[in-house]
C-alpha cells in the first residue's frame, strides 16, 4: 500500500515535546548566622593548608580511591542509559534478509496445490513511534536527570574523600606529634620523680609529694597506648581511602613537616549558593526532576499512541523450477492504539509516580534544610575551636615565659633544678594542649568545608 505524503507530514507536525522540567527553588535565608563575608569560592581548598604530605595523599587518593571509581562507573552507566533513552524519539531502521525453500515431494501433476519454492528477500524496515503526548520526551528528561544525579554523586564522592582523608591525616599527624611531646613530658616527669625520691630519702620531701609525682607519671604513661592506637587506626583508614591494603607502604607519609598546618580563614558565602555547589543538594534536585519526568511519562501513557512502519525490499522467487523475475515490494502502515480498559492499571501507575515525585520534592526540601543546619553547626563548632586554640596559644605563651624566668633564676643560683624541670614540664603540657586544640580546629574546618561543598575565601 502507498502511504499518502500528507498523512506522514501531518503525523510529524502533530508530534509534540514536553517542556523542560523546572522545580521550585527552596527558600533560603539572606545569610548564615555566623558567616563572614566572602569573595571567591575555592573547590581545591586543601591548597590553602600548604601541607606537602596532604597534597601527596590527595593526589594518590584521586587516582586510587575505589568509592570514586564506583561513582564514575555509575555515571558512565547513567550516561549510556540517557543516550539509549533519547533514541526513543527517533526512528529505527532495520536491514533484514531471508532465504527459504520447500519441496513437497508430490508428483508434478499435483504440485500446483503445494508447489516447490525457493525465495530470497532483502528489505529495509523503518519503524517510528510518534511521540504525540510526550511520553518518550519525558522518559528522556528523566534519564538526563539520572545522569545529572550520577554526576553529582561523583562530585560528592570526591568531596567526601578529600575531607575524610584530610581528617584522618590530621589525626595521624596529631597523634604522632603528641606522642613526641608526651615522650619529652615523660622524661621531665621521671627526672622530677628521681629528684623527689632523692629528697624523700634525705627527709626533705613528703611521702605525699612522691606519690603525687608517681600518679602523674602513671597517668602520662597511660596516654601513650591510645595515641599509638589512634595512629595505627588512621594509617589503616588512609590506606583504605587510597585503595590499598592495610599495612601497605605509605611513601606519602615520609618527610612530613614537624607541625600541623594552621586552619585557613574560612567564609561561608551565601546560603543560596549551596544549591549550586553542594553535590548532595544537586543530586537531590536531579532526583526530584527525574521523579517528576517519570510521573509525566506515566500520565502520557494513558493517551493514544501512533506508530509508523515502512518497508522497502526486493525478492527473488523460484516456483516449481521456474525462475520468476526479481521484483521490488513495499509495505506501509500507520497504527493507532488507545487504551480503553485495563482495570485502572495505568491510572494507578500514574498516581504512584506522582506520589513518588512528591516524595522526591520533599526529600529535596529536607536535604536543603539539613544542609543549612550542617553549615550553621559547623560554623559554630569552628568558632568555638578557634577560641580554644587561641586560649592554648595564651597558655603556651605564659608557660614559655615562666620557663624562661625560671631558667634565669637557675642561672643566677636563686633556684634549684626541681622548679626548672617543673616549668619545662608545664611548657610541654601547654604544647600538648595547643596541639590538641589546633587538630580539633582543623577537623572542624574540614567539616565546614564538607558542609559548604568546598570553601570561600574571606574578603580582606
C-alpha positions as CSV (number, residue, x, y, z in Angstrom):
1,X,0.0,0.0,0.0
2,X,1.1,3.6,-0.5
3,X,1.0,6.0,2.4
4,X,0.0,9.5,1.3
5,X,2.7,12.0,1.9
6,X,0.2,14.3,3.5
7,X,-0.5,11.7,6.2
8,X,3.2,11.5,7.1
9,X,3.6,15.3,7.2
10,X,0.5,15.6,9.4
11,X,1.9,13.0,11.8
12,X,5.2,14.8,12.1
13,X,3.6,18.2,12.7
14,X,1.3,16.8,15.5
15,X,4.2,15.2,17.3
16,X,4.8,17.4,20.4
17,X,7.6,17.6,23.0
18,X,7.1,18.3,26.7
19,X,8.6,21.5,28.1
20,X,11.8,21.3,30.2
21,X,11.1,20.4,33.8
22,X,11.6,23.1,36.4
23,X,11.3,22.8,40.2
24,X,10.5,25.5,42.7
25,X,13.6,26.8,44.4
26,X,13.5,26.3,48.2
27,X,13.5,29.4,50.3
28,X,16.9,30.5,51.7
29,X,17.9,33.0,54.4
30,X,19.8,36.1,53.4
31,X,22.9,35.0,55.2
32,X,24.3,32.4,57.6
33,X,24.1,33.4,61.3
34,X,27.8,33.1,62.0
35,X,29.2,33.7,58.5
36,X,31.9,36.1,57.4
37,X,31.8,38.0,54.2
38,X,33.3,36.2,51.3
39,X,34.5,36.9,47.8
40,X,35.7,33.8,46.0
41,X,34.9,30.1,46.0
42,X,37.7,27.6,46.2
43,X,36.9,24.0,45.4
44,X,40.6,22.9,45.9
45,X,40.6,24.1,49.5
46,X,43.4,21.9,50.6
47,X,45.9,24.1,48.8
48,X,45.4,26.7,51.5
49,X,46.9,24.4,54.1
50,X,50.2,24.2,52.2
51,X,51.0,20.8,53.6
52,X,53.1,18.6,51.2
53,X,52.0,15.3,52.9
54,X,48.3,16.1,52.5
55,X,48.9,17.1,48.8
56,X,50.7,13.8,48.1
57,X,47.9,11.8,49.8
58,X,45.1,13.6,47.9
59,X,46.9,13.1,44.6
60,X,47.2,9.3,45.3
61,X,43.6,9.1,46.5
62,X,42.2,10.8,43.4
63,X,43.7,8.0,41.3
64,X,43.2,5.0,43.6
65,X,40.1,5.5,45.7
66,X,37.5,2.8,44.9
67,X,34.4,4.8,46.0
68,X,35.2,7.5,43.4
69,X,35.8,4.8,40.8
70,X,32.4,3.2,41.6
71,X,30.8,6.6,41.3
72,X,32.4,7.2,37.9
73,X,31.2,3.7,36.8
74,X,27.7,4.7,37.8
75,X,28.0,7.9,35.9
76,X,29.1,6.1,32.8
77,X,26.1,3.7,33.1
78,X,23.7,6.7,33.6
79,X,25.0,8.5,30.6
80,X,24.7,5.4,28.5
81,X,21.2,4.9,29.7
82,X,20.4,8.5,28.9
83,X,21.7,8.1,25.4
84,X,19.7,5.0,24.9
85,X,16.5,6.5,26.2
86,X,17.0,9.5,23.9
87,X,16.7,7.3,20.8
88,X,13.0,6.6,21.7
89,X,12.0,9.8,19.9
90,X,13.9,8.8,16.7
91,X,13.0,6.2,14.0
92,X,14.8,2.9,13.8
93,X,16.0,1.3,10.6
94,X,16.5,-2.5,10.3
95,X,18.1,-4.4,7.5
96,X,16.7,-7.9,7.2
97,X,17.4,-10.7,4.7
98,X,15.7,-14.1,4.5
99,X,16.2,-17.2,2.4
100,X,13.8,-20.1,2.3
101,X,13.0,-23.2,0.3
102,X,10.5,-26.1,0.4
103,X,9.9,-29.3,-1.6
104,X,6.6,-31.1,-1.3
105,X,7.8,-34.4,-2.8
106,X,4.5,-34.7,-4.7
107,X,4.1,-35.7,-8.3
108,X,4.3,-33.0,-10.9
109,X,0.7,-33.4,-11.7
110,X,-0.4,-32.3,-8.2
111,X,2.3,-29.8,-7.3
112,X,0.1,-26.9,-8.3
113,X,-1.7,-27.3,-4.9
114,X,1.6,-27.5,-2.9
115,X,4.4,-26.2,-5.2
116,X,8.2,-26.4,-4.6
117,X,9.5,-22.9,-3.7
118,X,12.8,-21.1,-3.2
119,X,12.8,-17.5,-2.1
120,X,15.3,-14.8,-1.2
121,X,14.3,-11.5,0.2
122,X,16.2,-8.3,1.4
123,X,14.4,-5.3,2.9
124,X,14.8,-2.1,4.9
125,X,12.3,-1.7,7.7
126,X,11.6,1.8,9.1
127,X,9.8,1.8,12.5
128,X,8.8,5.1,14.2
129,X,6.6,5.6,17.2
130,X,5.4,9.2,17.1
131,X,5.6,10.9,20.5
132,X,2.3,12.7,20.3
133,X,1.8,13.3,24.0
134,X,5.5,13.5,25.2
135,X,5.9,10.1,26.9
136,X,9.3,9.4,25.2
137,X,10.4,13.0,25.8
138,X,9.5,12.7,29.5
139,X,11.5,9.5,29.7
140,X,14.4,11.2,28.1
141,X,14.3,14.1,30.6
142,X,14.2,11.6,33.4
143,X,17.2,9.8,32.0
144,X,19.0,13.1,31.7
145,X,18.2,13.9,35.3
146,X,19.5,10.5,36.4
147,X,22.8,11.3,34.6
148,X,22.9,14.7,36.4
149,X,22.4,12.9,39.8
150,X,25.1,10.4,39.0
151,X,27.5,13.3,38.1
152,X,26.7,15.0,41.4
153,X,27.4,11.6,43.0
154,X,30.9,11.7,41.6
155,X,31.5,15.2,43.0
156,X,30.0,14.1,46.3
157,X,32.3,11.1,46.5
158,X,35.3,13.2,45.7
159,X,34.3,15.8,48.3
160,X,33.8,13.1,50.9
161,X,37.1,11.5,50.0
162,X,39.0,14.8,50.3
163,X,37.5,15.8,53.7
164,X,37.7,12.3,55.2
165,X,41.3,11.8,54.0
166,X,42.3,15.2,55.4
167,X,40.7,14.4,58.7
168,X,42.5,11.1,59.1
169,X,45.8,12.7,58.0
170,X,45.4,15.4,60.7
171,X,44.5,12.7,63.3
172,X,47.6,10.7,62.3
173,X,49.9,13.7,62.3
174,X,48.4,14.9,65.6
175,X,48.9,11.5,67.3
176,X,52.5,11.4,66.0
177,X,53.4,14.9,67.2
178,X,51.5,14.4,70.5
179,X,53.5,11.2,71.1
180,X,56.7,13.2,70.7
181,X,55.7,15.8,73.2
182,X,54.4,13.2,75.5
183,X,57.7,11.4,75.4
184,X,59.5,14.6,76.3
185,X,57.0,15.2,79.1
186,X,57.6,11.7,80.4
187,X,61.4,12.4,80.5
188,X,60.8,15.6,82.6
189,X,58.3,13.7,84.9
190,X,60.8,10.9,85.5
191,X,63.5,13.5,86.3
192,X,61.2,15.2,88.8
193,X,60.4,11.8,90.3
194,X,64.1,11.0,90.7
195,X,64.7,14.3,92.4
196,X,61.7,13.8,94.7
197,X,62.9,10.3,95.6
198,X,66.3,11.7,96.5
199,X,64.8,14.5,98.6
200,X,62.5,12.0,100.3
201,X,65.5,9.8,101.2
202,X,67.1,12.9,102.7
203,X,63.9,13.8,104.6
204,X,63.3,16.9,102.5
205,X,60.1,15.7,100.7
206,X,57.0,14.1,102.0
207,X,55.6,10.8,101.0
208,X,52.5,12.6,99.6
209,X,54.6,14.6,97.1
210,X,56.4,11.4,96.0
211,X,53.1,9.5,95.4
212,X,51.6,12.5,93.6
213,X,54.5,12.5,91.1
214,X,54.2,8.7,90.7
215,X,50.5,9.1,90.0
216,X,51.2,11.8,87.4
217,X,53.8,9.6,85.7
218,X,51.4,6.7,85.5
219,X,48.7,8.9,84.1
220,X,51.0,10.2,81.4
221,X,52.2,6.7,80.5
222,X,48.6,5.6,80.2
223,X,48.1,8.1,77.3
224,X,50.7,6.6,75.1
225,X,48.9,3.4,74.0
226,X,45.8,5.3,73.0
227,X,48.0,7.6,70.8
228,X,49.7,4.6,69.2
229,X,46.2,3.0,68.5
230,X,44.9,6.3,67.0
231,X,48.0,6.5,64.8
232,X,47.6,2.9,63.6
233,X,43.8,3.3,63.0
234,X,44.4,6.5,61.0
235,X,47.1,4.7,58.9
236,X,44.6,1.9,58.1
237,X,41.9,4.4,57.1
238,X,44.3,6.3,54.9
239,X,45.4,3.1,53.2
240,X,41.7,2.2,52.6
241,X,41.0,5.7,51.1
242,X,44.0,5.3,48.8
243,X,42.7,1.9,47.6
244,X,45.5,0.0,49.3
245,X,45.6,-2.9,51.8
246,X,46.1,-2.0,55.5
247,X,49.8,-2.1,56.2
248,X,50.8,-1.3,52.7
249,X,53.8,1.1,52.3
250,X,52.8,4.7,52.5
251,X,55.6,6.8,50.9
252,X,53.3,9.8,51.1
253,X,53.8,10.0,54.8
254,X,57.6,10.4,54.6
255,X,59.4,13.8,55.0
256,X,56.5,15.5,56.7
257,X,56.6,18.9,58.4
258,X,57.2,18.9,62.1
259,X,54.0,20.8,62.9
260,X,50.3,20.8,62.0
261,X,49.2,23.3,59.4
262,X,47.0,26.2,60.7
263,X,43.4,26.2,59.6
264,X,43.0,29.0,57.0
265,X,40.4,31.7,57.5
266,X,37.1,30.4,56.0
267,X,33.9,32.1,54.9
268,X,30.5,30.6,54.2
269,X,29.3,32.5,51.2
270,X,25.6,33.0,50.6
271,X,23.1,30.2,51.6
272,X,21.5,30.1,48.2
273,X,24.9,29.3,46.7
274,X,24.7,25.9,48.4
275,X,22.2,24.9,45.7
276,X,24.8,25.4,43.1
277,X,27.7,23.9,44.9
278,X,26.8,21.0,47.3
279,X,26.8,17.7,45.5
280,X,24.1,16.1,47.6
281,X,21.8,19.1,47.0
282,X,22.5,18.9,43.3
283,X,21.8,15.1,43.4
284,X,18.5,15.7,45.3
285,X,17.4,18.3,42.8
286,X,18.2,16.0,39.9
287,X,16.4,13.1,41.5
288,X,13.3,15.3,42.0
289,X,13.4,16.2,38.3
290,X,13.8,12.6,37.4
291,X,10.8,11.6,39.5
292,X,8.6,14.4,38.0
293,X,9.6,13.3,34.5
294,X,8.6,9.7,35.2
295,X,5.3,10.9,36.5
296,X,4.7,12.8,33.3
297,X,5.7,9.7,31.4
298,X,3.1,7.6,33.2
299,X,0.5,10.3,32.6
300,X,1.3,10.3,28.8
301,X,1.0,6.5,28.6
302,X,-2.8,6.9,29.2
303,X,-3.2,8.7,25.9
304,X,-3.3,7.3,22.3
305,X,-0.1,6.1,20.6
306,X,0.7,6.4,16.9
307,X,3.3,4.2,15.1
308,X,4.6,4.3,11.6
309,X,6.0,1.3,9.8
310,X,7.6,1.4,6.3
311,X,9.3,-1.5,4.4
312,X,11.2,-1.4,1.1
313,X,12.6,-4.6,-0.3
314,X,13.3,-6.9,-3.2
315,X,12.6,-10.6,-3.6
316,X,13.8,-13.4,-5.9
317,X,11.3,-16.3,-6.2
318,X,11.6,-19.7,-7.9
319,X,8.3,-21.7,-8.2
320,X,8.3,-25.4,-9.4
321,X,11.6,-24.9,-11.1
322,X,10.5,-21.7,-12.9
323,X,12.5,-18.6,-12.0
324,X,10.4,-15.5,-11.6
325,X,12.0,-12.1,-12.3
326,X,13.3,-10.3,-9.1
327,X,10.7,-7.8,-8.1
328,X,10.5,-4.9,-5.5
329,X,7.9,-4.8,-2.8
330,X,6.7,-2.1,-0.4
331,X,4.7,-2.0,2.8
332,X,3.4,0.9,4.8
333,X,1.2,1.0,7.9
334,X,0.1,3.6,10.4
335,X,-1.1,2.1,13.6
336,X,-3.2,3.8,16.2
337,X,-3.7,2.5,19.8
338,X,-5.9,3.9,22.6
339,X,-6.0,2.2,26.0
340,X,-9.7,1.6,26.9
341,X,-10.0,-0.7,29.8
342,X,-7.2,-2.3,32.0
343,X,-8.8,-2.3,35.5
344,X,-7.2,1.1,36.3
345,X,-3.6,-0.1,35.9
346,X,-2.4,2.9,34.0
347,X,-4.3,5.3,36.4
348,X,-2.8,3.7,39.4
349,X,0.7,3.7,37.9
350,X,0.3,7.4,37.2
351,X,-0.9,8.1,40.8
352,X,2.1,6.1,42.2
353,X,4.5,8.0,40.0
354,X,3.0,11.4,41.1
355,X,3.3,10.3,44.8
356,X,7.0,9.4,44.2
357,X,7.6,12.8,42.6
358,X,6.0,14.5,45.6
359,X,8.2,12.4,47.9
360,X,11.3,13.3,45.9
361,X,10.4,17.0,46.2
362,X,10.0,16.7,49.9
363,X,13.3,14.9,50.1
364,X,15.0,17.8,48.2
365,X,13.5,20.2,50.7
366,X,14.7,18.1,53.6
367,X,18.2,17.9,52.1
368,X,18.2,21.7,51.8
369,X,17.2,22.3,55.5
370,X,19.7,19.7,56.6
371,X,22.5,21.4,54.6
372,X,21.6,24.8,56.3
373,X,21.7,23.2,59.7
374,X,25.0,21.4,59.0
375,X,26.6,24.7,57.9
376,X,25.4,26.6,60.9
377,X,26.6,23.8,63.3
378,X,30.0,23.6,61.5
379,X,30.4,27.4,61.7
380,X,29.6,27.4,65.5
381,X,32.0,24.4,66.1
382,X,34.8,26.2,64.2
383,X,34.3,29.4,66.1
384,X,34.5,27.5,69.4
385,X,37.6,25.7,68.3
386,X,39.3,28.9,67.3
387,X,38.6,30.3,70.7
388,X,40.1,27.2,72.4
389,X,43.1,27.3,70.1
390,X,43.7,31.0,71.0
391,X,43.5,30.1,74.7
392,X,46.0,27.3,74.0
393,X,48.3,29.9,72.4
394,X,47.9,32.1,75.5
395,X,48.6,29.2,77.8
396,X,51.8,28.2,75.9
397,X,53.0,31.8,75.9
398,X,52.6,32.0,79.7
399,X,54.3,28.7,80.1
400,X,57.2,29.7,77.9
401,X,57.6,33.0,79.9
402,X,57.6,31.0,83.1
403,X,60.2,28.6,81.8
404,X,62.5,31.4,80.7
405,X,62.1,33.2,84.0
406,X,62.8,30.0,85.9
407,X,65.9,29.4,83.8
408,X,67.3,32.8,84.5
409,X,66.8,32.3,88.2
410,X,68.6,28.9,88.0
411,X,71.5,30.6,86.1
412,X,71.7,33.1,88.9
413,X,71.7,30.4,91.5
414,X,68.4,31.6,93.0
415,X,66.5,28.3,92.5
416,X,67.3,24.6,92.2
417,X,66.7,22.1,89.4
418,X,63.3,21.0,90.6
419,X,61.5,24.2,89.7
420,X,63.3,24.3,86.4
421,X,62.1,20.8,85.5
422,X,58.6,21.7,86.6
423,X,58.5,24.8,84.4
424,X,59.8,22.8,81.4
425,X,57.2,20.1,82.1
426,X,54.5,22.8,82.2
427,X,55.7,24.1,78.9
428,X,55.4,20.6,77.3
429,X,51.9,20.2,78.7
430,X,50.9,23.6,77.2
431,X,52.4,22.4,73.8
432,X,50.3,19.3,74.1
433,X,47.1,21.3,74.8
434,X,47.7,23.6,71.9
435,X,48.4,20.7,69.5
436,X,45.1,19.1,70.5
437,X,43.3,22.4,70.1
438,X,44.8,23.0,66.7
439,X,44.0,19.5,65.4
440,X,40.4,20.0,66.6
441,X,40.2,23.3,64.8
442,X,41.4,21.6,61.6
443,X,38.9,18.8,61.9
444,X,36.1,21.4,62.5
445,X,37.3,23.4,59.5
446,X,37.1,20.2,57.3
447,X,33.6,19.6,58.5
448,X,32.7,23.2,57.4
449,X,34.4,22.6,54.1
450,X,32.4,19.4,53.6
451,X,29.1,21.2,54.6
452,X,29.8,24.0,52.2
453,X,30.9,21.7,49.3
454,X,34.3,23.5,49.4
455,X,35.1,26.8,51.0
456,X,35.0,30.5,50.4
457,X,38.0,32.8,50.9
458,X,37.0,35.7,53.2
459,X,37.4,39.2,51.9
460,X,40.3,41.2,53.1
